[in-house]
Amino acid sequence: MITKALIEELLGIAVSTGADFAEIFAEQERSYQLRLVSGKIESVKDMMLSGVGIRAFLGTKTYYASTSDTSREGLLKCAANLAGAVGEAKKGIAVPALIKSVVPADEILRNPSDVPAATKADLLREACDAARNVSDKISQVQGTYLDVNRCFMVANTEGLFADDRKVRTRLAVNAVASDAGENQSGSYSPGAGMGIEFFEKVRPADIGERAAKQALTNLGAVYCPAGTMTVAIENGFGGVIFHEACGHSLEATSVGIGASQMAGKLGQQIANPKVTAIDDGTIPGAWGSFGIDDEGNPAQRNVLIENGILKGYMVDRLGSRRMGMPMTGNSRRENYTFEPTSRMTNTFIDNGPDKNEDIIDSIEYGLYAKQMGGGSVNPLTGEFNFSVQEGYIVRNGKICEAVRGASLIGTGSQILQDIDMVGQNLATGQGMCGSSSGSVPTDVGQPLIRVKKITVGGRS
């Protein structure tokens, strides 16, 4: 994107006023999005983003500047402005010669950039038509197709010089079911770090049908009773509970400043011994995977919790300086306008020792959360509140009537202790995670789990 000689010059300017480290991040991303509403293409977005971010460190103070002006003059000005913010002119550290490193990339069999727009529209229509055909009670269907091709380069004053490319593809369907003036919705939005070949693995029609069937289930559901009860949370996107209630509390962004419920607990038993939780950015073709993170560190498989024991955190460069711990390949940002921070990649509770059928059989009365929705969490206290997108009452070990309006309320530290059964059908779900460095793609996951007691919000 920019020459090695210019990168070295920019790094030299960035540290010329006393900074002890500097980094250049150059990015070019193309995204293509189609949105279909009620059988018609409502919008088409074909976007290109390009720019450079420059960062400098002075101890644990960071300085960041970015620009979309990638001319030599524009970049030199950006670096000079950053250096001026660091301090007055003084002898800077030496910048070593940069040697390009090779980063292995996922094999993309059908690059979306090479596929006609009409083909992408056909995939979207297939999904939406399938949703509408499920029932005449499906009153509205919306669908979104997205592909992203992100290329970036990162270099720093430790001699690192590397680049990476990531292609992601996703298709989402939201269906509304209506009857007697009442409306209920359902949705499904799988994605992967793959090209158009993703739709050989996940059929568009199946995406639409799943969204529509969930809407119909919710249309016929009764309101969930409120109270403290045993809850079984299904696999896949059910992992959002761990991601939000516990995962953010294991990021150096909060741990490094003591604003986390998990700070200072390494080596302690923080979860039931059946719980092992992992963040793994190396999984081929996964939505949250990459070759190197946005600071140039190789993606890693990090065991966060092993048999209930806290084993590690997710650490970026700033967190490493604050905490005295090695970086873990978790530094991420939405784009070059954001300074990177420690973030999750593909984060999941691993398979456990229990049979799935035994988990449901063990519940005398409780809730089966087949599909989780969105929610909120406070990383400092771990307090969370999540909606249940599709749920059922369990009686005497049998899944019974569908319920709606349910939510799960608790704290991350407590739910880790109260997960007392972990099944064996690990699966993941895809989402976009927001934090101080913007919105990034992440996988969440788990097998079927049982929480022995948790507050369920509903109607008394």
C-alpha positions in Angstrom: 0.0 0.0 0.0 2.9 2.3 0.9 6.6 1.7 0.3 8.9 0.2 2.9 11.2 3.2 2.7 8.3 5.6 3.5 7.1 3.4 6.3 10.6 3.5 7.9 10.6 7.3 7.5 7.2 7.6 9.1 8.3 5.4 12.1 11.4 7.6 12.5 9.3 10.7 12.7 6.8 9.2 15.1 9.5 8.4 17.7 11.6 11.6 17.0 10.2 13.4 20.0 10.7 10.8 22.7 8.3 8.0 22.1 9.7 4.5 22.9 7.7 2.6 20.3 5.8 3.4 17.1 3.5 1.5 14.7 2.1 2.0 11.3 -1.2 0.4 10.2 -2.4 0.7 6.6 -5.7 -0.7 5.5 -7.8 -1.2 2.4 -11.2 -2.8 2.8 -14.0 -3.4 0.2 -17.4 -4.4 1.4 -20.5 -5.2 -0.6 -24.0 -5.3 0.9 -27.4 -6.1 -0.6 -30.7 -5.6 1.4 -33.9 -7.1 0.3 -37.3 -6.2 1.7 -40.6 -7.8 0.7 -39.1 -9.4 -2.4 -37.4 -6.2 -3.7 -33.8 -5.1 -3.5 -34.1 -2.0 -1.3 -30.4 -0.9 -1.2 -27.0 -1.8 -2.6 -23.8 -0.6 -1.0 -20.4 -1.1 -2.6 -17.9 0.6 -0.3 -14.2 1.1 -0.3 -12.3 2.2 2.9 -8.6 3.1 2.8 -6.3 4.9 5.2 -3.4 4.8 7.6 -3.2 4.9 11.4 0.0 5.8 13.3 0.5 5.1 17.0 3.2 6.0 19.4 3.9 4.8 23.0 5.6 6.5 25.9 5.4 4.0 28.7 1.7 3.2 29.1 0.7 6.5 27.4 -0.5 6.1 23.8 -0.9 8.6 21.0 -2.9 7.9 17.9 -3.5 9.7 14.6 -5.1 8.5 11.4 -5.6 9.9 7.9 -7.3 8.9 4.7 -4.8 11.0 2.8 -2.3 8.4 1.8 -0.1 10.6 -0.3 3.5 11.0 0.9 2.7 14.6 2.0 -0.4 13.5 3.9 1.3 10.7 5.7 4.4 12.8 6.7 2.0 15.5 8.0 0.1 12.8 10.1 3.3 11.4 11.6 4.6 14.9 12.4 1.3 15.9 14.1 1.6 12.7 16.2 5.2 13.4 17.1 4.2 16.9 18.2 1.6 15.5 20.5 4.2 13.2 22.2 6.6 16.0 23.1 9.3 18.4 22.0 12.2 17.3 19.8 14.7 15.0 21.3 16.8 12.1 20.2 14.5 9.2 19.2 15.0 5.5 19.3 16.7 3.9 16.3 14.3 2.3 13.7 15.6 -1.0 12.4 15.5 -2.1 8.8 12.2 -3.8 8.1 12.1 -7.3 6.8 8.8 -8.5 5.3 7.4 -11.6 7.0 5.0 -14.0 5.2 1.6 -14.7 6.8 -0.3 -17.8 5.7 -3.8 -16.9 4.5 -7.0 -18.9 4.3 -7.7 -20.4 0.8 -10.7 -18.6 -0.7 -12.3 -20.9 -3.3 -14.7 -18.4 -4.7 -13.7 -14.8 -4.0 -16.8 -12.6 -3.7 -15.0 -9.9 -5.7 -15.0 -12.2 -8.7 -18.7 -13.2 -8.4 -21.4 -11.1 -10.3 -23.8 -9.0 -8.2 -26.7 -11.0 -9.8 -25.4 -14.2 -8.3 -25.3 -12.6 -4.8 -28.8 -11.3 -5.3 -30.0 -14.7 -6.3 -28.6 -16.2 -3.0 -30.5 -13.5 -1.0 -33.7 -14.1 -2.9 -33.4 -17.9 -2.4 -33.2 -17.3 1.4 -36.0 -14.8 1.6 -38.3 -16.8 -0.7 -37.8 -19.9 1.4 -38.8 -17.9 4.5 -42.0 -16.6 2.9 -43.0 -20.1 1.7 -42.9 -21.6 5.2 -46.4 -20.3 6.0 -49.0 -17.8 4.9 -48.7 -16.3 8.3 -45.2 -14.9 7.4 -46.2 -11.3 6.7 -42.8 -9.7 6.1 -39.3 -10.9 5.2 -36.1 -8.9 5.2 -32.7 -10.2 4.1 -29.1 -8.9 4.0 -26.2 -10.3 2.1 -22.7 -9.1 3.0 -19.1 -9.8 1.9 -16.0 -8.1 3.1 -12.4 -8.2 1.7 -10.0 -6.6 4.2 -6.3 -6.2 3.5 -3.9 -4.5 5.9 -0.2 -4.0 6.6 1.4 -3.3 10.0 5.0 -2.3 10.8 6.7 -1.1 14.0 9.9 0.0 15.5 10.7 -3.5 16.7 11.3 -4.5 13.0 7.9 -6.1 12.4 6.6 -5.7 8.8 3.7 -8.0 7.8 0.4 -7.9 6.0 -2.8 -10.1 6.0 -6.0 -10.5 4.1 -9.4 -11.7 5.4 -12.5 -12.4 3.4 -15.8 -12.8 5.2 -19.3 -13.6 3.9 -22.6 -13.5 5.7 -26.3 -13.8 5.0 -29.1 -12.7 7.5 -32.8 -13.2 7.3 -35.4 -11.6 9.6 -39.0 -12.9 9.3 -42.2 -11.6 10.9 -45.2 -13.8 11.5 -48.6 -12.2 12.0 -52.0 -13.4 13.2 -55.1 -11.6 14.6 -53.2 -8.3 14.8 -50.2 -9.8 16.6 -46.7 -9.9 15.2 -43.6 -11.9 16.3 -40.2 -12.2 14.7 -37.5 -14.7 14.1 -34.0 -14.4 12.6 -30.9 -16.3 11.6 -27.6 -14.8 10.4 -24.7 -17.2 9.8 -21.4 -16.2 8.4 -17.8 -17.4 7.9 -14.3 -16.4 7.0 -14.9 -17.8 3.6 -16.0 -16.8 0.1 -19.1 -17.7 -1.8 -18.3 -21.4 -1.2 -19.8 -20.8 2.3 -23.2 -21.3 0.6 -22.3 -24.8 -0.3 -21.9 -25.5 3.5 -25.0 -23.5 4.6 -27.9 -23.4 2.1 -29.6 -20.0 1.8 -33.0 -21.7 1.8 -32.2 -23.2 5.2 -31.3 -19.8 6.6 -34.7 -18.4 5.6 -36.7 -21.4 6.8 -35.1 -21.3 10.2 -35.9 -17.6 10.6 -39.5 -18.1 9.6 -40.1 -21.2 11.8 -38.7 -19.3 14.8 -41.2 -16.4 14.1 -44.1 -18.9 13.9 -43.0 -20.5 17.2 -42.9 -17.1 18.9 -46.3 -16.2 17.4 -47.8 -19.2 19.2 -45.9 -18.8 22.4 -47.2 -17.9 25.8 -45.5 -15.4 28.1 -42.6 -16.8 30.2 -43.2 -16.9 33.9 -40.7 -15.0 36.0 -38.6 -16.4 38.9 -35.4 -18.3 39.7 -35.2 -21.6 37.9 -32.9 -24.1 36.2 -32.1 -23.1 32.6 -30.6 -25.2 29.8 -29.0 -23.0 27.1 -28.5 -24.5 23.7 -25.3 -24.5 21.7 -24.2 -22.1 19.0 -25.2 -18.5 19.7 -26.0 -19.5 23.3 -22.3 -18.8 23.8 -23.1 -15.1 23.8 -23.7 -15.6 27.5 -20.1 -16.4 28.1 -18.9 -13.8 25.6 -20.7 -10.9 27.2 -21.0 -11.9 30.9 -17.4 -13.3 31.2 -15.4 -12.8 28.0 -15.1 -9.0 28.2 -14.0 -9.3 31.8 -11.0 -11.3 30.5 -9.8 -8.7 28.1 -6.7 -6.6 29.1 -8.7 -3.5 28.1 -10.5 -3.9 31.5 -8.2 -6.2 33.4 -5.2 -3.9 32.9 -6.8 -1.0 34.7 -8.5 -3.1 37.4 -11.9 -2.5 36.0 -12.8 -6.2 35.7 -14.4 -8.8 38.0 -11.6 -11.2 36.9 -8.6 -9.0 37.7 -6.1 -10.6 40.0 -7.7 -14.1 39.9 -5.2 -16.0 37.7 -4.9 -19.6 39.1 -8.1 -19.4 41.0 -11.1 -21.6 40.7 -13.6 -19.2 39.1 -16.0 -21.7 37.4 -17.4 -25.2 37.8 -14.7 -27.8 37.1 -16.7 -28.9 34.0 -16.1 -25.5 32.4 -13.2 -25.0 30.0 -13.3 -21.8 27.9 -11.1 -21.0 24.9 -10.5 -18.1 22.6 -9.0 -19.3 19.3 -8.3 -17.0 16.4 -6.6 -19.8 14.4 -9.7 -21.8 13.4 -9.6 -22.1 9.5 -12.6 -20.4 7.9 -14.1 -19.1 11.2 -15.9 -15.7 11.3 -13.5 -14.3 13.9 -10.2 -15.8 12.7 -7.2 -14.1 11.1 -3.6 -14.7 10.3 -2.2 -11.8 12.4 -4.0 -9.4 14.7 -4.1 -5.7 14.1 -0.7 -5.2 15.9 0.9 -7.9 13.7 1.0 -10.7 16.3 0.1 -14.2 15.0 -3.4 -15.5 15.9 -3.3 -17.9 18.9 -5.4 -20.5 20.7 -5.7 -19.2 24.2 -7.1 -21.3 27.0 -8.8 -18.8 29.3 -10.4 -21.2 31.8 -9.4 -24.9 32.2 -11.5 -27.2 34.4 -12.8 -24.1 36.2 -9.4 -22.6 36.8 -8.6 -19.1 35.4 -5.5 -19.7 33.1 -5.1 -16.5 31.1 -6.3 -13.2 29.8 -6.6 -11.8 26.2 -3.7 -9.3 26.0 -2.8 -6.5 23.5 0.4 -4.4 23.5 -0.9 -1.8 25.9 -2.3 -4.4 28.2 1.1 -6.2 28.0 2.8 -3.1 29.3 0.3 -2.5 32.0 0.1 -6.1 33.2 3.7 -7.4 32.5 2.2 -10.3 30.5 2.9 -11.5 26.9 0.6 -10.5 24.0 -1.8 -13.2 23.0 -2.8 -12.2 19.4 -6.1 -10.5 20.4 -5.5 -6.9 19.3 -8.3 -5.8 17.0 -10.0 -2.7 15.6 -12.9 -1.9 13.3 -10.7 0.0 10.9 -7.7 2.3 10.7 -9.5 5.2 12.4 -9.6 3.2 15.7 -6.7 2.6 18.1 -6.6 -1.2 18.6 -7.4 -2.9 22.0 -7.6 -6.4 23.3 -10.7 -8.2 21.8 -12.2 -11.7 21.5 -11.9 -13.7 18.3 -13.7 -17.1 18.4 -14.6 -17.6 22.0 -16.4 -20.7 23.3 -17.0 -23.1 26.2 -15.6 -26.4 25.1 -17.4 -29.8 25.1 -17.9 -31.3 28.5 -18.6 -34.7 30.1 -22.4 -34.7 30.1 -24.8 -36.3 27.5 -27.2 -33.7 26.0 -30.2 -35.8 26.7 -29.2 -36.1 30.4 -29.2 -32.3 30.7 -32.9 -32.0 29.7 -33.9 -35.1 31.6 -32.4 -33.6 34.8 -34.7 -30.6 34.8 -37.9 -31.0 36.8 -39.1 -27.5 36.0 -37.2 -24.9 34.2 -36.4 -23.1 30.9 -34.8 -24.3 27.7 -33.3 -21.4 25.9 -33.0 -22.7 22.3 -31.8 -19.4 20.9 -30.3 -16.4 22.7 -30.8 -12.8 21.7 -28.9 -9.6 22.5 -28.1 -8.1 25.9 -25.9 -5.9 28.0 -23.2 -6.4 30.6 -21.0 -4.3 33.0 -17.4 -5.8 32.8 -16.5 -4.3 36.2 -19.4 -6.1 38.1 -20.2 -8.8 35.5 -23.9 -8.0 35.8 -25.8 -9.0 32.7 -29.3 -9.1 31.2 -29.9 -11.1 28.0 -33.1 -11.8 26.0 -34.1 -15.3 25.0 -35.1 -15.2 21.3 -36.7 -18.7 21.4 -37.5 -20.5 24.6 -39.5 -23.4 26.0 -40.7 -24.5 29.4 -39.2 -27.9 30.6 -41.4 -30.1 32.8 -40.2 -33.5 34.2 -37.4 -33.7 31.7 -39.6 -32.9 28.7 -39.5 -29.8 26.5 -43.0 -28.4 26.5 -44.7 -25.2 25.4 -42.9 -22.3 23.7 -42.6 -19.1 25.8 -41.7 -15.5 24.8 -40.6 -12.5 26.7 -37.9 -14.3 28.7 -34.6 -12.8 29.8 -31.7 -14.1 31.8 -30.4 -11.9 34.6 -27.3 -12.5 36.7 -23.5 -11.9 37.1 -20.7 -13.5 35.1 -18.8 -14.8 38.2 -22.0 -16.5 39.5 -23.1 -18.1 36.3 -19.6 -19.6 35.9 -20.1 -21.3 39.2 -23.7 -22.4 38.5 -23.0 -24.1 35.1 -23.2 -27.6 36.5 -23.7 -29.6 33.3 -21.8 -29.2 30.0 -22.9 -31.2 26.9 -21.1 -32.4 23.8 -22.5 -30.7 20.8 -20.2 -27.7 20.5 -21.3 -25.2 17.8 -20.7 -21.5 17.1 -22.7 -18.5 16.1 -21.6 -15.3 14.5 -21.9 -11.8 15.7 -20.4 -8.3 15.7 -18.9 -7.2 19.0 -18.7 -3.5 19.9 -16.1 -2.0 22.2 -13.7 1.0 22.4 -12.0 -0.1 19.2 -15.2 -0.3 17.2 -17.2 -3.3 15.9 -15.4 -6.5 15.0 -16.6 -9.9 13.8 -16.5 -12.6 16.6 -17.7 -16.1 16.9 -19.4 -17.2 20.1 -20.1 -20.9 21.0 -20.7 -23.7 23.4 -22.4 -27.1 23.7 -25.7 -27.4 25.5 -25.2 -26.4 29.1 -27.3 -26.4 32.3 -27.3 -23.5 34.8 -28.7 -24.9 38.0 -30.3 -21.6 39.0 -30.6 -18.2 37.5 -33.1 -15.3 37.6 -35.5 -15.5 34.6 -37.3 -12.3 33.7 -40.8 -12.7 32.4 -44.4 -12.1 33.7 -45.3 -12.9 37.3 
